[in-house]
Structure formats: C-alpha cells, structure tokens
Amino acid sequence: MLVTGGAGFIGSHVVERCLAAEHRVAVVDDLSTGRRENVPPRARLYVQDIRDPALADVFRSEAPDAVIHLAAQAAVSRSVANPRLDAEINILGSLNVLECCRQTGVRRVVYASTGGAAYGDTEKLPTPEDHPTRPSSPYGVSKVTVEQYLACWGGLYGLSTVALRYANVYGPRQSPHGEAGVIAIFTDRILRGEPCIVNGDGLQTRDYVYVGDIAEANALALDRPDVTGPVNLGTGVATSVLELFAALRAAAGGRAEARHGPPRPGEQRRSVLDATRARLVLGWTPRVALAEGLQRTFDALRSAAAG
C-alpha cells in the first residue's frame, strides 16, 4: 500500500499503524511540511510532489493495491491568500493521485477530508454527514471538490473510495509552526514560558480528536472496501478554547498564562462532528479522552523540545 503525506504529523501515525498491521508500506511526501525522520525505517520513502507526472513511476514501481491519501495544502489562511496554489495541490494533485490509481489497478482509496472546514458554521450540532457542506475557505472548497471526484471515479472506474472527514486532530509530532493546531501552539508557548494568546473571547468550540484514534480509523477504513462516501471522525464533544487552555495548564502542572487577543476574521464559532456512522460502518469510536491525549501530547512535545 501507499500513503501520500506519510512523513507528516497525521500521516506518520497512519504509516505506523499500517506497519503494525503487517502492511508493506511506501510513503510519498515532498517534505515541505513532513519530516524524513517521521518515516519508520520499514517504510520506503519517495520524496515526490503529488502534482508531478513522475508520481506515475512510483505507482508503477510499487504497484499498491490501496492508497491512503493525506498529502495536502492544509493551511486555511494560505488557501485564502493563494487559492490557486491551494487548488493546484489539493485538487490537481489529488487528480494526479487518482489517475495513477486508475492506471495501476489500485482497488481502495482512503481520503483525508475535513469536517469543520467542509460544513462551516451549522445549526445542527453535532453535525452529521448528510448536513449540507458550506465551506467558507478555498481549503474547504478544495477538500469537498475532491470528495466529488472520488465518487465520480467510483462510478466511472469501480474504484472503492471513502472520505474521512476529520475533526481537529492533535497529538505528538504536530508542529507549532505555520497554520498549526491550537494545542501544538499553546504547548510550544507554555514550554517556552510565553503566554498563550486566546483569540477573541475564547468561547469558540471545536471537536478535538487524538491522532492515534485517527490512525486507527484509517486502518479500519482500509479493510472495509464496502464503506464509501463521507465518514465523520470526531468525538462529538465540543471544547472551548478556554476549556482547552485550562486542560493544557493542568497537563503543564499549572505553569501557564493566557492573554486575549483580537478575534480571527472569518473564524468558525462552533464545530463538533457526529461520528455515529463511523461507529456503525467501521466499528470505530475514539478511545483517548481529551485530558489523557493532552497529557501525552504535552509530554511528547516537551521531550522533543529537550532534544
């Protein structure tokens, strides 16, 4: 099997889970945000951009029977500033991956999509998969667009595809730089002895799901080719930024300070996913509670910062 974006934060955990299941794993990653050291020695790494026509050579060499497609431009702010680049990577790059799948006889594609950025602000919380998608950023638009291509490829070529709509994923190896998750950013600032900046009133809510649980869902989806269409992956629990800071402060032994900054323009107010379908069709439920996951994340990032 082949994992695109397998040197990244989420991708490297997915690769580890697939290796544990005795899959033969190849990784495609251009290392623009991923790190070579994230790739386990048992996986073969191809440093390759998913937009490059030479990707077909990797597919012909590896002849994978399945692909987990995580490689993406994942920064919402970058997608707003440069929507063309976002579309080139997320849409055209994904089309290149799908064409390689078609040409080499790949049977199953598991796609990393988005929950919050796909649905936008909704009145129905937790939000189920049948809720209309209303993306408010080019990133969300590109992710939802690729879901449509997946369904199209299924109809045209019989390719079995599933789109896993992630909630806010956190855990070890998440970078605090660039457009990172708030947990990685807060942890980094706490470790540096700097105050955490809470945007606005801090009452905006998100659904935080541990990366190990996401990796497990990918492994389950890989082995269920009968499951197609969108599948939400979240906890169904809404956590505000202020609640998140309090939990991280506890993980840090009380050594943390918060300051309020201006609200971010266009930021979603509330986002939480209904993962009932994941439980019914994949047998998946998140196992790591937020407090435990935050402690694991804080300890791992502290160890990494210590060298």
Backbone bond lengths (Angstrom), bond angles and torsions (degrees), N, CA, C in turn:
res aa  C-N    CA-C-N  psi(-1)  N-CA   C-N-CA  omega(-1)  CA-C   N-CA-C  phi
1 M - - - 1.451 - - 1.523 109.99 -
2 L 1.340 115.69 165.10 1.460 120.97 -176.38 1.521 108.91 -131.33
3 V 1.333 116.24 137.52 1.464 122.51 178.42 1.516 108.42 -119.41
4 T 1.335 117.53 115.85 1.464 119.90 173.17 1.520 108.44 -83.38
5 G 1.330 116.17 142.23 1.461 119.64 -176.85 1.521 112.59 72.62
6 G 1.323 116.41 22.13 1.462 120.76 -174.18 1.512 115.53 -74.96
7 A 1.335 118.15 -4.46 1.462 120.47 175.18 1.520 111.72 -96.99
8 G 1.331 116.42 1.04 1.452 120.52 -178.39 1.515 112.92 -87.32
9 F 1.312 115.16 -175.36 1.466 122.25 -177.67 1.532 111.21 -57.82
10 I 1.322 117.26 -62.50 1.463 120.03 -178.93 1.521 110.51 -71.21
11 G 1.326 116.23 -43.71 1.461 120.63 -175.63 1.507 113.98 -57.97
12 S 1.326 117.54 -38.85 1.465 119.51 -178.23 1.525 111.29 -67.29
13 H 1.331 117.32 -33.83 1.463 120.32 176.22 1.524 110.39 -70.04
14 V 1.321 116.68 -37.36 1.468 120.60 176.35 1.526 110.22 -63.40
15 V 1.330 117.19 -43.38 1.466 121.10 178.64 1.530 110.31 -59.95
16 E 1.315 117.16 -45.98 1.466 120.39 178.91 1.524 111.70 -59.05
17 R 1.325 116.33 -42.17 1.469 119.92 -179.58 1.534 111.04 -65.98
18 C 1.323 117.03 -38.90 1.466 120.78 179.26 1.528 111.34 -69.13
19 L 1.318 116.78 -37.79 1.462 119.46 175.83 1.521 110.97 -64.88
20 A 1.319 116.97 -37.31 1.459 120.70 178.12 1.521 111.55 -63.58
21 A 1.337 115.59 -27.13 1.461 120.70 177.41 1.525 112.16 -88.32
22 E 1.343 115.83 10.51 1.469 123.02 176.26 1.521 113.65 69.42
23 H 1.330 117.39 25.20 1.451 120.28 171.46 1.532 109.79 -77.71
24 R 1.314 116.88 147.65 1.457 121.83 170.35 1.526 106.41 -86.96
25 V 1.341 117.00 117.60 1.463 121.10 -167.25 1.530 111.36 -117.35
26 A 1.328 115.21 130.92 1.460 122.63 168.54 1.525 108.06 -113.91
27 V 1.329 116.44 144.63 1.464 122.42 -177.77 1.520 109.41 -118.09
28 V 1.327 115.66 133.60 1.465 122.13 171.24 1.519 107.77 -114.14
29 D 1.318 117.03 122.51 1.464 121.65 -178.87 1.524 108.50 -156.89
30 D 1.332 117.52 134.61 1.471 119.26 179.27 1.528 112.22 -86.16
31 L 1.332 116.87 -0.72 1.470 124.22 177.93 1.525 112.88 61.71
32 S 1.330 117.32 22.90 1.465 119.62 175.90 1.521 110.63 -70.18
33 T 1.312 116.78 -34.97 1.463 121.35 173.39 1.531 111.27 -127.15
34 G 1.317 117.62 -23.62 1.457 121.04 176.62 1.523 111.63 -75.20
35 R 1.314 115.55 167.77 1.465 120.76 -178.13 1.517 109.73 -128.25
36 R 1.323 115.01 135.36 1.460 120.51 -178.82 1.523 111.87 -56.10
37 E 1.333 116.48 -38.10 1.461 119.73 -176.75 1.530 112.84 -71.03
38 N 1.341 117.82 -11.53 1.461 120.45 175.70 1.528 113.14 -75.94
39 V 1.327 116.46 -17.04 1.461 120.58 -175.80 1.527 109.60 -87.18
40 P 1.328 118.51 120.98 1.470 120.46 179.19 1.526 111.60 -61.63
41 P 1.327 118.08 149.20 1.470 121.42 -177.80 1.532 113.71 -58.08
42 R 1.317 117.50 -28.14 1.462 120.29 -177.79 1.522 113.34 -75.48
43 A 1.326 117.60 -10.80 1.465 121.74 177.91 1.521 109.55 -100.36
44 R 1.319 116.96 139.60 1.462 121.65 177.93 1.527 109.07 -88.10
45 L 1.328 115.95 128.19 1.461 121.85 -177.53 1.521 110.50 -102.45
46 Y 1.330 116.21 127.61 1.462 123.43 171.09 1.526 107.09 -111.56
47 V 1.329 116.82 116.38 1.465 120.54 177.62 1.527 106.78 -81.61
48 Q 1.326 115.04 101.09 1.465 120.80 -168.22 1.521 110.33 -152.15
49 D 1.319 116.68 135.71 1.455 122.96 173.78 1.525 108.33 -80.97
50 I 1.335 116.66 134.18 1.467 119.06 -177.70 1.531 112.49 -68.45
51 R 1.331 117.73 -13.69 1.469 120.25 177.06 1.520 112.62 -82.50
52 D 1.311 117.17 -15.90 1.469 122.31 -172.91 1.528 110.89 -74.86
53 P 1.341 117.90 131.42 1.460 119.76 176.40 1.533 112.86 -57.27
54 A 1.341 116.88 -24.07 1.463 120.40 179.72 1.526 112.12 -67.43
55 L 1.333 117.23 -8.65 1.464 119.46 175.07 1.527 110.48 -58.03
56 A 1.322 116.02 -30.98 1.472 119.84 179.44 1.521 111.64 -60.58
57 D 1.328 117.37 -31.84 1.463 120.22 178.72 1.527 110.85 -66.12
58 V 1.339 116.48 -37.58 1.467 120.67 177.70 1.526 109.72 -63.48
59 F 1.313 116.42 -44.86 1.468 120.32 179.81 1.523 111.31 -63.26
60 R 1.324 116.61 -41.74 1.473 118.71 179.74 1.526 111.06 -66.32
61 S 1.335 116.22 -36.12 1.458 119.83 -179.61 1.523 111.74 -71.08
62 E 1.324 116.92 -41.43 1.467 121.47 -175.10 1.530 112.93 -87.22
63 A 1.330 116.54 -30.29 1.473 121.71 -177.32 1.531 111.54 47.81
64 P 1.332 118.08 56.67 1.475 119.64 -177.70 1.521 111.17 -70.98
65 D 1.327 116.02 147.87 1.458 119.34 174.17 1.524 111.34 -91.23
66 A 1.349 116.61 -15.21 1.457 121.39 179.76 1.521 109.81 -147.30
67 V 1.341 115.50 153.27 1.468 122.22 179.83 1.529 108.84 -133.67
68 I 1.321 115.82 131.88 1.466 121.38 168.19 1.525 105.90 -106.48
69 H 1.324 115.39 115.45 1.471 120.83 -170.57 1.528 110.18 -104.35
70 L 1.352 114.99 101.69 1.461 121.47 178.89 1.524 113.31 -111.89
71 A 1.319 118.71 -18.61 1.470 121.07 -176.09 1.528 110.01 -58.47
72 A 1.326 116.56 131.07 1.460 120.25 -176.04 1.514 110.99 -167.39
73 Q 1.327 114.74 161.23 1.457 122.48 163.20 1.525 104.00 -87.94
74 A 1.335 117.86 111.40 1.458 120.14 -168.31 1.524 114.39 -111.17
75 A 1.317 118.49 6.72 1.463 120.83 -178.71 1.521 110.30 -91.58
76 V 1.336 116.68 116.40 1.462 120.73 -179.51 1.527 110.67 -60.54
77 S 1.326 117.39 -45.84 1.468 120.27 -177.82 1.528 111.01 -63.12
78 R 1.323 116.81 -37.51 1.465 119.79 178.10 1.527 110.85 -66.71
79 S 1.327 116.32 -35.38 1.463 118.72 178.78 1.521 111.45 -66.23
80 V 1.334 116.82 -33.46 1.461 120.82 177.60 1.529 110.28 -71.37
81 A 1.328 116.06 -41.70 1.462 120.43 -179.34 1.523 112.31 -71.32
82 N 1.337 116.66 -33.31 1.471 120.38 -176.35 1.526 109.36 -141.23
83 P 1.346 117.30 73.32 1.464 120.17 -177.48 1.523 113.23 -63.41
84 R 1.323 116.99 -27.93 1.468 119.29 179.06 1.534 110.44 -64.78
85 L 1.333 116.53 -45.43 1.462 119.98 178.45 1.524 110.70 -62.69
86 D 1.328 116.14 -42.40 1.455 120.25 178.09 1.526 110.74 -56.97
87 A 1.329 116.67 -45.24 1.463 120.61 -179.65 1.523 111.71 -68.35
88 E 1.327 116.58 -37.25 1.468 119.54 179.64 1.522 111.21 -61.53
89 I 1.328 116.24 -43.47 1.468 119.72 -177.93 1.525 110.88 -77.78
90 N 1.329 115.87 -53.43 1.458 119.64 -170.34 1.524 113.81 -77.08
91 I 1.322 117.48 -35.38 1.468 119.79 -179.71 1.523 110.99 -94.75
92 L 1.332 117.55 -58.25 1.465 119.22 -177.48 1.530 111.58 -67.81
93 G 1.327 116.55 -37.47 1.461 118.88 176.07 1.518 111.53 -62.70
94 S 1.324 116.64 -41.66 1.465 120.39 178.57 1.525 111.25 -67.00
95 L 1.319 116.60 -36.59 1.468 119.49 175.73 1.523 110.97 -62.64
96 N 1.309 116.54 -38.59 1.467 120.04 176.67 1.522 110.58 -62.71
97 V 1.337 116.44 -41.62 1.462 120.49 176.97 1.528 110.28 -62.06
98 L 1.335 117.17 -45.42 1.458 120.48 -178.66 1.523 111.97 -64.63
99 E 1.308 116.98 -38.17 1.460 119.60 178.02 1.530 111.08 -66.70
100 C 1.328 116.45 -38.51 1.461 119.53 175.85 1.530 110.13 -63.43
101 C 1.325 116.10 -38.72 1.467 119.95 176.81 1.522 110.89 -61.20
102 R 1.319 115.85 -45.77 1.470 120.07 -179.37 1.521 111.56 -62.68
103 Q 1.313 116.48 -42.90 1.456 120.99 -175.04 1.515 113.60 -71.54
104 T 1.339 116.82 -24.31 1.468 119.53 -175.73 1.525 113.44 -111.84
105 G 1.323 117.09 8.64 1.458 119.98 173.09 1.513 115.79 77.05
106 V 1.345 117.31 26.47 1.466 119.98 175.04 1.531 108.81 -61.95
107 R 1.317 116.67 138.04 1.461 120.58 -176.09 1.527 113.46 -98.95
108 R 1.335 118.12 -27.06 1.464 120.54 -173.32 1.522 110.79 -138.87
109 V 1.339 117.16 132.69 1.461 122.77 175.15 1.521 108.76 -124.59
110 V 1.329 115.86 124.54 1.465 122.82 173.99 1.527 106.58 -108.21
111 Y 1.324 116.58 118.17 1.461 122.06 -172.17 1.521 111.08 -108.69
112 A 1.322 116.30 133.82 1.464 122.09 176.40 1.513 109.45 -85.84
113 S 1.332 116.24 104.24 1.454 121.75 178.15 1.523 109.37 -105.25
114 T 1.310 117.03 -162.08 1.463 121.44 -174.91 1.513 110.35 -133.50
115 G 1.331 115.67 144.15 1.448 120.32 176.47 1.509 111.98 -90.98
116 G 1.326 116.59 -68.37 1.465 120.16 -176.02 1.509 113.84 -57.25
117 A 1.327 117.62 -45.51 1.467 120.60 -177.55 1.521 111.90 -70.26
118 A 1.329 117.44 -20.23 1.470 120.49 178.05 1.521 111.24 -82.14
119 Y 1.340 116.61 -44.67 1.468 119.93 -175.26 1.519 113.18 -82.46
120 G 1.334 117.90 -29.91 1.454 120.46 -171.83 1.516 110.49 69.07
121 D 1.325 116.82 -165.44 1.466 119.90 177.00 1.522 109.47 -72.20
122 T 1.320 116.52 129.41 1.454 121.09 -177.06 1.517 110.43 -126.79
123 E 1.324 115.47 159.00 1.459 120.59 175.40 1.519 110.98 -86.42
124 K 1.352 116.95 -21.80 1.455 120.75 -177.65 1.520 109.49 -97.83
125 L 1.303 116.44 112.07 1.465 122.74 -179.95 1.530 109.60 -130.43
126 P 1.322 118.66 134.63 1.458 127.39 -9.74 1.528 111.92 -60.41
127 T 1.329 116.09 152.19 1.457 121.94 -173.76 1.526 111.24 -92.67
128 P 1.343 117.78 125.80 1.464 120.74 179.05 1.532 111.95 -89.50
129 E 1.323 115.96 171.40 1.469 121.12 -176.31 1.525 113.44 -65.95
130 D 1.351 117.74 -26.42 1.463 118.76 -177.26 1.526 112.88 -83.15
131 H 1.330 116.63 1.67 1.464 119.63 174.80 1.530 108.86 -70.72
132 P 1.338 118.09 140.56 1.468 119.41 178.21 1.526 111.95 -57.71
133 T 1.323 116.23 141.30 1.465 120.30 175.49 1.523 108.71 -84.24
134 R 1.339 115.58 132.64 1.462 121.98 -178.42 1.520 109.37 -136.74
135 P 1.328 117.67 63.33 1.466 119.76 -176.50 1.523 111.40 -62.94
136 S 1.333 115.09 138.06 1.458 120.78 -178.82 1.518 112.30 -108.81
137 S 1.328 117.34 8.56 1.464 121.37 177.82 1.524 108.68 -137.23
138 P 1.335 117.63 154.58 1.464 119.29 174.68 1.520 112.84 -57.09
139 Y 1.335 117.45 -32.80 1.459 120.64 176.53 1.521 110.72 -58.93
140 G 1.332 116.17 -49.40 1.452 119.78 178.50 1.518 112.13 -61.59
141 V 1.331 116.77 -40.01 1.462 121.01 178.13 1.525 110.78 -61.54
142 S 1.333 116.96 -43.90 1.464 119.64 -177.53 1.518 111.42 -66.24
143 K 1.329 116.97 -38.63 1.459 120.12 179.76 1.532 111.59 -65.79
144 V 1.327 116.39 -44.48 1.464 120.46 179.17 1.531 110.57 -66.65
145 T 1.329 116.52 -36.11 1.468 120.37 178.33 1.525 110.80 -60.62
146 V 1.322 117.07 -44.28 1.463 119.94 -179.55 1.529 110.71 -64.88
147 E 1.322 117.76 -33.04 1.466 119.34 174.91 1.532 110.38 -57.68
148 Q 1.326 116.61 -38.93 1.458 119.89 178.79 1.531 111.51 -67.21
149 Y 1.316 116.80 -38.56 1.466 120.09 175.87 1.529 111.20 -63.25
150 L 1.334 116.35 -38.60 1.463 119.56 177.89 1.524 110.49 -59.63
151 A 1.326 116.02 -47.18 1.457 119.76 179.53 1.527 110.70 -62.78
152 C 1.321 116.18 -38.82 1.466 120.98 178.73 1.524 111.12 -63.23
153 W 1.327 116.94 -46.04 1.474 120.96 179.58 1.534 110.93 -63.63
154 G 1.328 115.38 -32.23 1.456 118.54 175.80 1.515 111.24 -63.88
155 G 1.333 115.91 -43.83 1.456 120.04 179.80 1.516 113.79 -70.66
156 L 1.334 116.32 -39.64 1.465 120.04 -176.66 1.524 112.94 -77.48
157 Y 1.335 116.63 -40.34 1.462 119.75 -168.92 1.534 113.84 -123.16
158 G 1.331 117.16 0.92 1.456 119.35 178.48 1.514 114.38 75.23
159 L 1.344 116.89 16.49 1.457 120.55 179.73 1.529 109.47 -73.76
160 S 1.317 117.67 129.62 1.459 122.58 178.29 1.525 108.76 -83.41
161 T 1.345 116.70 119.53 1.463 120.44 -175.69 1.519 110.90 -134.08
162 V 1.326 115.35 149.04 1.454 122.03 174.31 1.521 108.40 -140.14
163 A 1.330 116.50 141.09 1.465 122.12 178.80 1.523 108.86 -110.89
164 L 1.317 116.70 110.87 1.460 121.85 178.72 1.526 108.62 -88.24
165 R 1.318 115.84 113.78 1.462 120.77 -178.67 1.525 109.35 -90.94
166 Y 1.330 114.80 103.74 1.459 120.92 -175.52 1.522 111.42 -76.29
167 A 1.331 115.47 143.71 1.458 121.31 163.70 1.535 107.29 -79.63
168 N 1.331 118.27 -154.74 1.469 121.36 -178.93 1.530 108.95 -83.81
169 V 1.326 115.43 107.06 1.460 121.13 -174.66 1.533 109.42 -87.25
170 Y 1.331 115.49 138.83 1.461 120.66 178.01 1.517 109.06 -141.94
171 G 1.334 115.97 164.61 1.449 119.99 176.44 1.517 112.29 149.78
172 P 1.334 117.31 -176.87 1.465 122.05 178.31 1.519 111.84 -56.61
173 R 1.328 115.03 145.65 1.470 125.99 179.15 1.525 113.88 81.31
174 Q 1.323 117.83 -2.20 1.458 118.51 176.60 1.527 108.79 -71.90
175 S 1.314 115.81 131.22 1.459 120.24 -177.73 1.528 110.82 -80.95
176 P 1.325 117.41 140.59 1.466 119.85 175.91 1.522 112.45 -85.79
177 H 1.322 117.31 0.81 1.466 120.60 -174.21 1.523 110.77 -99.28
178 G 1.336 114.82 157.81 1.451 120.02 179.54 1.518 110.43 69.10
179 E 1.339 116.45 -146.96 1.472 121.28 178.79 1.519 107.41 -86.65
180 A 1.298 115.88 77.10 1.464 120.83 -176.33 1.516 109.90 -98.47
181 G 1.340 115.35 170.39 1.448 120.27 175.45 1.518 110.59 -70.29
182 V 1.328 114.93 151.35 1.457 120.22 -176.13 1.531 111.15 -62.52
183 I 1.319 117.86 -30.12 1.466 120.17 -178.82 1.526 110.23 -65.72
184 A 1.326 117.13 -45.17 1.466 120.35 178.13 1.526 111.18 -64.75
185 I 1.332 116.17 -39.54 1.464 120.26 -179.58 1.525 110.43 -65.70
186 F 1.336 117.44 -47.81 1.467 120.98 179.64 1.530 110.67 -62.30
187 T 1.323 117.07 -43.96 1.464 120.07 -179.32 1.522 110.89 -60.68
188 D 1.319 116.46 -44.33 1.466 120.61 179.48 1.529 110.89 -59.96
189 R 1.327 116.54 -43.19 1.467 119.56 -179.12 1.527 111.34 -68.40
190 I 1.326 116.35 -37.92 1.467 119.48 177.91 1.527 110.30 -62.70
191 L 1.334 116.14 -43.66 1.462 120.45 -179.29 1.530 111.86 -65.94
192 R 1.322 116.04 -28.07 1.465 120.41 178.29 1.527 112.02 -86.90
193 G 1.322 117.13 -3.61 1.455 120.29 -177.21 1.508 113.49 74.34
194 E 1.330 117.03 23.83 1.457 122.32 -178.91 1.529 109.81 -105.70
195 P 1.320 118.32 151.19 1.468 120.02 -179.95 1.529 111.57 -69.77
196 C 1.307 116.54 146.33 1.466 122.03 174.67 1.526 108.68 -82.68
197 I 1.323 116.14 132.74 1.463 120.54 -178.82 1.528 109.01 -95.05
198 V 1.315 116.05 115.98 1.460 122.69 178.09 1.522 108.01 -94.74
199 N 1.325 116.73 119.10 1.462 120.64 -179.50 1.529 110.23 -75.00
200 G 1.321 116.06 126.57 1.456 120.25 178.69 1.519 112.05 68.03
201 D 1.344 115.24 -143.85 1.463 118.98 -176.30 1.524 113.08 -83.51
202 G 1.343 117.41 -9.04 1.457 120.54 178.13 1.516 114.42 78.78
203 L 1.314 117.26 7.44 1.466 120.73 -178.85 1.530 112.58 -93.36
204 Q 1.335 116.82 -1.42 1.465 119.20 175.32 1.532 109.02 -65.48
205 T 1.315 116.77 141.54 1.464 121.36 -172.46 1.522 112.10 -116.31
206 R 1.329 113.92 150.77 1.464 121.78 176.78 1.523 108.95 -140.72
207 D 1.311 115.15 167.13 1.465 123.66 178.08 1.526 106.33 -108.68
208 Y 1.343 116.86 108.39 1.458 121.19 -174.80 1.532 110.07 -99.05
209 V 1.333 116.17 123.76 1.460 121.36 -176.94 1.526 109.27 -124.66
210 Y 1.321 115.96 134.93 1.460 121.78 -174.25 1.526 111.19 -72.67
211 V 1.331 116.56 141.45 1.459 121.76 -173.46 1.528 112.62 -62.14
212 G 1.324 118.27 -32.45 1.459 120.21 177.46 1.516 111.91 -63.48
213 D 1.337 116.87 -35.70 1.458 120.76 176.58 1.528 110.67 -68.50
214 I 1.317 117.07 -36.97 1.467 121.04 176.60 1.526 110.44 -64.46
215 A 1.319 117.10 -42.42 1.467 120.66 178.53 1.526 110.35 -61.30
216 E 1.313 117.07 -40.53 1.467 121.58 178.30 1.524 110.68 -62.38
217 A 1.322 117.41 -41.88 1.460 120.99 179.35 1.524 111.49 -63.04
218 N 1.326 117.07 -38.92 1.462 120.22 177.36 1.521 111.08 -62.87
219 A 1.330 116.80 -42.51 1.464 120.52 179.11 1.524 110.97 -63.58
220 L 1.329 117.45 -40.56 1.457 121.27 178.41 1.528 111.02 -65.79
221 A 1.338 116.25 -42.59 1.463 120.44 -179.38 1.524 111.75 -65.59
222 L 1.321 115.50 -33.38 1.463 120.51 178.92 1.520 110.95 -60.23
223 D 1.317 116.46 -37.22 1.460 121.79 -175.16 1.523 113.50 -93.68
224 R 1.341 116.77 8.42 1.469 119.96 178.24 1.526 110.28 -125.45
225 P 1.346 117.44 72.76 1.468 120.41 -177.54 1.523 113.84 -63.82
226 D 1.331 117.44 -14.15 1.462 120.77 177.33 1.523 112.02 -77.04
227 V 1.339 117.61 -16.18 1.463 121.58 -179.88 1.526 109.11 -88.62
228 T 1.320 116.17 118.94 1.465 121.07 -178.17 1.527 109.61 -130.90
229 G 1.343 115.11 172.46 1.456 120.04 179.30 1.514 112.17 80.65
230 P 1.333 117.28 -169.29 1.464 120.93 -177.89 1.520 112.69 -80.20
231 V 1.338 115.82 143.15 1.464 122.45 176.25 1.524 107.96 -137.74
232 N 1.327 116.34 118.76 1.464 120.61 178.00 1.525 111.46 -72.22
233 L 1.339 115.27 141.08 1.463 121.40 173.40 1.524 108.23 -125.51
234 G 1.304 115.57 103.98 1.455 120.87 179.37 1.515 109.74 -159.92
235 T 1.310 115.84 -179.83 1.460 120.36 -178.18 1.520 112.62 -96.76
236 G 1.333 116.70 -18.12 1.452 120.34 -174.65 1.510 113.27 77.56
237 V 1.332 116.73 7.46 1.467 121.72 -178.45 1.531 109.28 -112.79
238 A 1.318 116.31 124.70 1.461 121.20 178.52 1.525 109.69 -88.40
239 T 1.331 116.02 129.79 1.475 121.71 179.21 1.520 108.58 -126.25
240 S 1.308 116.93 126.61 1.464 119.86 178.86 1.523 110.06 -78.13
241 V 1.318 115.61 163.19 1.466 120.48 178.40 1.524 110.22 -63.09
242 L 1.324 117.19 -37.70 1.462 119.71 178.32 1.533 111.32 -65.38
243 E 1.326 117.15 -41.41 1.463 120.45 176.50 1.526 110.56 -64.14
244 L 1.324 116.08 -39.20 1.456 120.62 178.89 1.528 110.66 -63.21
245 F 1.332 116.74 -44.60 1.459 119.96 178.72 1.526 110.87 -60.92
246 A 1.328 117.10 -41.79 1.464 120.38 179.98 1.521 110.89 -62.01
247 A 1.337 116.88 -40.28 1.467 120.48 179.61 1.526 111.11 -68.16
248 L 1.323 117.41 -39.68 1.466 120.57 177.48 1.527 110.81 -68.30
249 R 1.314 115.55 -36.29 1.469 119.35 177.24 1.532 110.14 -61.74
250 A 1.320 115.98 -38.96 1.460 120.07 177.32 1.522 110.71 -65.95
251 A 1.349 116.62 -40.78 1.468 120.31 178.43 1.518 111.20 -63.40
252 A 1.327 116.51 -29.79 1.464 121.32 -179.65 1.525 112.43 -88.43
253 G 1.324 116.27 7.47 1.460 119.12 179.84 1.509 113.57 75.11
254 G 1.331 116.38 26.31 1.461 120.61 177.17 1.510 114.64 84.66
255 R 1.333 116.94 4.31 1.470 119.84 -176.93 1.529 109.63 -96.74
256 A 1.326 116.14 79.21 1.460 119.88 178.85 1.514 109.59 -161.13
257 E 1.331 114.68 148.29 1.459 121.67 179.45 1.522 108.41 -131.21
258 A 1.322 116.46 143.56 1.463 120.98 178.47 1.517 110.30 -120.60
259 R 1.321 115.68 143.20 1.461 122.49 172.15 1.524 108.38 -130.48
260 H 1.311 115.58 148.12 1.459 119.61 -179.62 1.525 110.43 -92.51
261 G 1.327 114.79 137.56 1.451 121.77 174.25 1.515 109.59 -118.33
262 P 1.325 117.79 -178.79 1.472 120.12 179.93 1.530 110.99 -67.57
263 P 1.314 117.56 152.15 1.470 119.88 176.60 1.521 110.73 -65.77
264 R 1.330 116.31 151.91 1.465 120.80 177.99 1.517 108.94 -83.91
265 P 1.341 117.37 129.04 1.472 119.78 -179.97 1.530 110.89 -59.23
266 G 1.330 115.84 133.71 1.454 120.62 175.01 1.511 115.27 77.83
267 E 1.324 118.14 5.02 1.463 120.08 -177.64 1.524 110.20 -70.74
268 Q 1.351 115.50 136.95 1.454 120.16 174.93 1.517 110.64 -61.08
269 R 1.331 115.36 143.07 1.456 119.43 179.00 1.521 111.45 -84.90
270 R 1.332 116.49 -42.96 1.460 119.94 -176.21 1.523 109.94 -139.38
271 S 1.312 115.40 139.35 1.464 120.37 176.18 1.525 109.10 -154.00
272 V 1.326 116.17 121.80 1.454 121.82 174.72 1.530 106.96 -154.22
273 L 1.325 116.63 137.70 1.460 121.48 -171.12 1.527 112.19 -105.20
274 D 1.327 114.68 144.28 1.454 122.42 172.26 1.530 107.47 -91.26
275 A 1.327 117.09 112.18 1.467 121.64 -176.79 1.522 112.29 -102.43
276 T 1.332 116.90 27.10 1.464 120.18 179.54 1.524 111.56 -58.71
277 R 1.328 117.21 -41.47 1.468 119.57 -178.09 1.523 111.31 -63.46
278 A 1.320 117.49 -38.26 1.468 120.36 178.24 1.527 110.53 -60.66
279 R 1.318 116.73 -38.80 1.468 120.10 178.48 1.529 111.11 -67.88
280 L 1.323 116.44 -40.31 1.458 120.46 -175.63 1.525 113.07 -74.60
281 V 1.332 117.52 -41.27 1.466 119.28 -172.28 1.526 113.19 -99.92
282 L 1.333 117.32 -23.87 1.464 120.39 179.99 1.526 112.78 -110.67
283 G 1.309 116.97 -14.41 1.467 119.27 -173.26 1.513 112.27 70.76
284 W 1.346 116.27 27.22 1.466 121.43 -175.00 1.519 111.08 -104.22
285 T 1.305 115.87 133.12 1.465 122.61 166.84 1.522 107.39 -139.58
286 P 1.328 117.62 143.48 1.476 119.21 177.97 1.515 110.20 -66.00
287 R 1.327 116.52 135.83 1.458 121.39 -175.50 1.524 113.37 -106.99
288 V 1.327 116.93 -22.55 1.472 119.96 -175.05 1.521 109.64 -96.28
289 A 1.330 116.02 113.25 1.461 121.05 177.39 1.525 110.04 -66.98
290 L 1.324 115.77 156.57 1.469 120.59 -174.20 1.528 111.97 -58.62
291 A 1.327 117.98 -45.94 1.467 119.97 -177.87 1.526 111.08 -60.07
292 E 1.330 116.41 -43.58 1.466 119.57 178.88 1.522 111.28 -66.85
293 G 1.328 116.75 -43.36 1.461 120.47 -179.96 1.517 112.55 -63.40
294 L 1.328 116.36 -39.33 1.464 119.91 177.97 1.520 111.39 -65.58
295 Q 1.338 116.50 -38.90 1.466 119.20 178.16 1.522 110.30 -64.41
296 R 1.330 117.11 -44.60 1.467 120.79 177.66 1.529 110.95 -60.05
297 T 1.324 115.52 -43.04 1.465 120.23 -178.22 1.519 111.04 -66.67
298 F 1.314 116.24 -46.15 1.469 120.27 -179.90 1.527 110.37 -60.92
299 D 1.320 117.13 -45.65 1.465 120.46 -178.82 1.529 110.97 -63.58
300 A 1.331 117.00 -40.94 1.465 120.43 -179.25 1.519 111.33 -67.58
301 L 1.322 117.39 -43.80 1.472 119.72 179.75 1.525 111.42 -69.41
302 R 1.325 116.66 -32.61 1.466 119.56 175.71 1.529 110.32 -65.80
303 S 1.324 117.40 -41.68 1.462 120.99 178.43 1.529 110.67 -64.86
304 A 1.337 116.34 -40.64 1.468 120.06 179.49 1.526 110.68 -65.36
305 A 1.336 116.93 -39.67 1.457 120.26 -179.82 1.522 111.52 -68.04
306 A 1.343 116.23 -29.22 1.462 119.82 178.95 1.522 112.31 -77.36
307 G 1.325 116.34 -7.69 1.454 120.03 178.07 1.488 113.98 86.09
